[in-house]
């Protein structure tokens, strides 16, 4: 959609832009620990986040070596549900705003 930047946006356009900008303004962070195995974290990322095996393995390695990693970005409600499922498996996770980067 091309928009003439010299004209002010109409109210509906502003609301739509605001909705789109906040829709994906969150990240799901998984934290490293000394309890969970790589296999358990990989299985969890595949089953809950829908990652491929390769993607889940890469995330698990980053989590291990960096201490944490944002495994998904998206809307708050969806990520909050994923976070709760990950926490129920004994893996530490949080949902944070992308604005706090």
KOLTIMAR-128429 format. One record per atom (N, C-alpha, C): residue number from 1; residue in three letters; atom name; x, y, z. Coordinates in steps of 0.2 Angstrom, whole numbers. Example, Ala and Ser with C-alpha at 12.3 -4.5 7.8 and 13.67 -1.06 7.14 Angstrom:
REM KOLTIMAR-128429
resi; resn; name; x; y; z
1; ALA; N; 66; -28; 39
1; ALA; CA; 62; -22; 39
1; ALA; C; 66; -16; 39
2; SER; N; 64; -11; 35
2; SER; CA; 68; -5; 36
2; SER; C; 64; 0; 39
***
This chain:
REM KOLTIMAR-128429
resi; resn; name; x; y; z
1; UNK; N; 4; -6; 0
1; UNK; CA; 0; 0; 0
1; UNK; C; 4; 6; 0
2; UNK; N; 4; 10; -5
2; UNK; CA; 8; 17; -5
2; UNK; C; 3; 22; -3
3; UNK; N; 6; 26; 2
3; UNK; CA; 3; 32; 5
3; UNK; C; 7; 38; 3
4; UNK; N; 3; 43; 2
4; UNK; CA; 6; 50; 1
4; UNK; C; 8; 53; 7
5; UNK; N; 14; 54; 9
5; UNK; CA; 16; 56; 15
5; UNK; C; 15; 63; 17
6; UNK; N; 13; 67; 12
6; UNK; CA; 12; 74; 13
6; UNK; C; 5; 75; 16
7; UNK; N; 0; 70; 15
7; UNK; CA; -6; 71; 18
7; UNK; C; -7; 68; 24
8; UNK; N; -11; 71; 29
8; UNK; CA; -12; 67; 36
8; UNK; C; -16; 61; 35
9; UNK; N; -14; 56; 39
9; UNK; CA; -18; 50; 39
9; UNK; C; -25; 51; 42
10; UNK; N; -29; 47; 40
10; UNK; CA; -36; 47; 42
10; UNK; C; -36; 43; 49
11; UNK; N; -41; 44; 53
11; UNK; CA; -41; 40; 59
11; UNK; C; -41; 33; 59
12; UNK; N; -45; 30; 54
12; UNK; CA; -45; 23; 53
12; UNK; C; -38; 20; 51
13; UNK; N; -34; 24; 47
13; UNK; CA; -27; 22; 45
13; UNK; C; -23; 22; 51
14; UNK; N; -23; 27; 55
14; UNK; CA; -19; 28; 61
14; UNK; C; -21; 22; 66
15; UNK; N; -27; 20; 67
15; UNK; CA; -29; 14; 71
15; UNK; C; -26; 8; 68
16; UNK; N; -26; 7; 61
16; UNK; CA; -24; 1; 58
16; UNK; C; -16; 0; 59
17; UNK; N; -13; 6; 58
17; UNK; CA; -5; 6; 59
17; UNK; C; -3; 5; 66
18; UNK; N; -7; 7; 71
18; UNK; CA; -6; 6; 78
18; UNK; C; -7; -1; 79
19; UNK; N; -12; -4; 77
19; UNK; CA; -14; -11; 78
19; UNK; C; -8; -16; 75
20; UNK; N; -6; -14; 69
20; UNK; CA; -1; -18; 66
20; UNK; C; 6; -18; 69
21; UNK; N; 8; -12; 72
21; UNK; CA; 14; -11; 75
21; UNK; C; 14; -14; 82
22; UNK; N; 9; -15; 85
22; UNK; CA; 9; -18; 92
22; UNK; C; 7; -25; 92
23; UNK; N; 5; -28; 86
23; UNK; CA; 3; -35; 85
23; UNK; C; 9; -39; 86
24; UNK; N; 15; -37; 84
24; UNK; CA; 21; -41; 84
24; UNK; C; 26; -37; 88
25; UNK; N; 24; -34; 94
25; UNK; CA; 29; -30; 98
25; UNK; C; 31; -34; 104
26; UNK; N; 31; -41; 104
26; UNK; CA; 33; -45; 110
26; UNK; C; 38; -50; 108
27; UNK; N; 42; -53; 112
27; UNK; CA; 46; -58; 111
27; UNK; C; 46; -63; 117
28; UNK; N; 46; -69; 115
28; UNK; CA; 46; -75; 120
28; UNK; C; 53; -77; 121
29; UNK; N; 56; -76; 127
29; UNK; CA; 63; -78; 129
29; UNK; C; 63; -84; 133
30; UNK; N; 67; -89; 131
30; UNK; CA; 69; -95; 135
30; UNK; C; 75; -94; 138
31; UNK; N; 76; -96; 145
31; UNK; CA; 82; -95; 149
31; UNK; C; 85; -101; 150
32; UNK; N; 92; -101; 150
32; UNK; CA; 96; -107; 152
32; UNK; C; 96; -109; 159
33; UNK; N; 96; -115; 160
33; UNK; CA; 97; -118; 167
33; UNK; C; 101; -124; 167
34; UNK; N; 102; -126; 173
34; UNK; CA; 107; -132; 174
34; UNK; C; 102; -139; 175
35; UNK; N; 96; -138; 174
35; UNK; CA; 91; -144; 175
35; UNK; C; 89; -147; 169
36; UNK; N; 87; -144; 164
36; UNK; CA; 84; -147; 158
36; UNK; C; 89; -149; 153
37; UNK; N; 88; -154; 149
37; UNK; CA; 92; -157; 144
37; UNK; C; 91; -153; 138
38; UNK; N; 96; -154; 133
38; UNK; CA; 95; -151; 126
38; UNK; C; 89; -154; 123
39; UNK; N; 89; -161; 124
39; UNK; CA; 83; -164; 120
39; UNK; C; 76; -162; 123
40; UNK; N; 76; -161; 129
40; UNK; CA; 69; -158; 132
40; UNK; C; 68; -151; 129
41; UNK; N; 73; -147; 129
41; UNK; CA; 71; -140; 126
41; UNK; C; 70; -140; 119
42; UNK; N; 73; -144; 115
42; UNK; CA; 72; -145; 108
42; UNK; C; 65; -148; 107
43; UNK; N; 63; -153; 110
43; UNK; CA; 57; -156; 110
43; UNK; C; 51; -150; 111
44; UNK; N; 52; -147; 117
44; UNK; CA; 48; -142; 119
44; UNK; C; 47; -136; 113
45; UNK; N; 52; -134; 111
45; UNK; CA; 52; -129; 105
45; UNK; C; 49; -131; 99
46; UNK; N; 50; -137; 97
46; UNK; CA; 46; -140; 92
46; UNK; C; 39; -141; 93
47; UNK; N; 37; -143; 99
47; UNK; CA; 30; -145; 100
47; UNK; C; 26; -138; 102
48; UNK; N; 29; -134; 105
48; UNK; CA; 25; -128; 107
48; UNK; C; 26; -122; 102
49; UNK; N; 32; -121; 100
49; UNK; CA; 33; -115; 96
49; UNK; C; 33; -117; 88
50; UNK; N; 32; -123; 87
50; UNK; CA; 32; -125; 80
50; UNK; C; 38; -125; 76
51; UNK; N; 44; -125; 80
51; UNK; CA; 50; -125; 76
51; UNK; C; 52; -131; 73
52; UNK; N; 56; -131; 67
52; UNK; CA; 59; -137; 65
52; UNK; C; 64; -140; 69
53; UNK; N; 66; -146; 68
53; UNK; CA; 71; -148; 73
53; UNK; C; 78; -144; 72
54; UNK; N; 80; -142; 66
54; UNK; CA; 86; -138; 65
54; UNK; C; 85; -132; 69
55; UNK; N; 80; -128; 68
55; UNK; CA; 78; -122; 71
55; UNK; C; 79; -123; 79
56; UNK; N; 75; -128; 82
56; UNK; CA; 75; -129; 89
56; UNK; C; 82; -130; 92
57; UNK; N; 86; -134; 88
57; UNK; CA; 93; -136; 90
57; UNK; C; 97; -130; 90
58; UNK; N; 96; -125; 85
58; UNK; CA; 100; -119; 85
58; UNK; C; 98; -115; 91
59; UNK; N; 92; -114; 92
59; UNK; CA; 89; -110; 98
59; UNK; C; 92; -113; 105
60; UNK; N; 92; -119; 105
60; UNK; CA; 94; -123; 111
60; UNK; C; 102; -121; 113
61; UNK; N; 106; -121; 107
61; UNK; CA; 113; -120; 108
61; UNK; C; 114; -112; 110
62; UNK; N; 110; -108; 107
62; UNK; CA; 111; -101; 108
62; UNK; C; 109; -100; 116
63; UNK; N; 103; -103; 118
63; UNK; CA; 101; -102; 125
63; UNK; C; 107; -104; 129
64; UNK; N; 110; -110; 128
64; UNK; CA; 115; -113; 132
64; UNK; C; 121; -108; 133
65; UNK; N; 123; -106; 127
65; UNK; CA; 129; -102; 127
65; UNK; C; 128; -94; 129
66; UNK; N; 123; -92; 127
66; UNK; CA; 121; -85; 129
66; UNK; C; 117; -83; 135
67; UNK; N; 114; -89; 138
67; UNK; CA; 110; -88; 144
67; UNK; C; 103; -87; 143
68; UNK; N; 101; -85; 137
68; UNK; CA; 94; -84; 135
68; UNK; C; 93; -82; 128
69; UNK; N; 87; -83; 125
69; UNK; CA; 86; -81; 118
69; UNK; C; 79; -80; 116
70; UNK; N; 78; -75; 112
70; UNK; CA; 71; -74; 110
70; UNK; C; 69; -79; 105
71; UNK; N; 65; -84; 106
71; UNK; CA; 64; -90; 102
71; UNK; C; 58; -88; 97
72; UNK; N; 54; -83; 99
72; UNK; CA; 48; -81; 95
72; UNK; C; 47; -74; 96
73; UNK; N; 44; -70; 91
73; UNK; CA; 41; -64; 91
73; UNK; C; 34; -64; 89
74; UNK; N; 30; -60; 92
74; UNK; CA; 23; -60; 89
74; UNK; C; 18; -56; 94
75; UNK; N; 12; -57; 94
75; UNK; CA; 7; -54; 98
75; UNK; C; 8; -57; 105
76; UNK; N; 6; -52; 110
76; UNK; CA; 7; -54; 117
76; UNK; C; 3; -60; 119
77; UNK; N; -4; -60; 117
77; UNK; CA; -8; -66; 119
77; UNK; C; -5; -72; 117
78; UNK; N; -3; -73; 111
78; UNK; CA; -1; -79; 108
78; UNK; C; 6; -81; 112
79; UNK; N; 10; -77; 113
79; UNK; CA; 17; -78; 116
79; UNK; C; 15; -80; 124
80; UNK; N; 11; -76; 127
80; UNK; CA; 9; -78; 134
80; UNK; C; 7; -85; 135
81; UNK; N; 3; -87; 130
81; UNK; CA; 0; -94; 130
81; UNK; C; 6; -99; 129
82; UNK; N; 11; -98; 124
82; UNK; CA; 16; -102; 123
82; UNK; C; 21; -102; 130
83; UNK; N; 22; -96; 133
83; UNK; CA; 26; -95; 138
83; UNK; C; 23; -100; 144
84; UNK; N; 17; -100; 145
84; UNK; CA; 14; -104; 151
84; UNK; C; 15; -111; 149
85; UNK; N; 14; -113; 143
85; UNK; CA; 16; -120; 141
85; UNK; C; 23; -122; 143
86; UNK; N; 27; -118; 141
86; UNK; CA; 35; -119; 142
86; UNK; C; 36; -120; 149
87; UNK; N; 33; -115; 153
87; UNK; CA; 34; -115; 160
87; UNK; C; 31; -121; 164
88; UNK; N; 26; -124; 161
88; UNK; CA; 23; -130; 163
88; UNK; C; 27; -136; 162
89; UNK; N; 32; -136; 158
89; UNK; CA; 37; -141; 156
89; UNK; C; 43; -140; 160
90; UNK; N; 43; -135; 165
90; UNK; CA; 49; -134; 169
90; UNK; C; 55; -130; 166
91; UNK; N; 54; -127; 161
91; UNK; CA; 59; -123; 157
91; UNK; C; 57; -115; 159
92; UNK; N; 62; -111; 161
92; UNK; CA; 61; -104; 162
92; UNK; C; 60; -100; 156
93; UNK; N; 54; -96; 155
93; UNK; CA; 53; -92; 150
93; UNK; C; 49; -86; 152
94; UNK; N; 50; -80; 148
94; UNK; CA; 47; -74; 149
94; UNK; C; 44; -71; 143
95; UNK; N; 40; -67; 143
95; UNK; CA; 37; -63; 138
95; UNK; C; 39; -56; 139
96; UNK; N; 43; -52; 134
96; UNK; CA; 45; -46; 135
96; UNK; C; 43; -41; 129
97; UNK; N; 42; -35; 130
97; UNK; CA; 41; -30; 125
97; UNK; C; 47; -29; 121
98; UNK; N; 46; -29; 114
98; UNK; CA; 52; -27; 110
98; UNK; C; 54; -20; 111
99; UNK; N; 50; -16; 114
99; UNK; CA; 52; -9; 115
99; UNK; C; 57; -8; 120
100; UNK; N; 58; -13; 124
100; UNK; CA; 63; -13; 129
100; UNK; C; 70; -16; 127
101; UNK; N; 72; -16; 120
101; UNK; CA; 78; -18; 118
101; UNK; C; 83; -12; 118
***
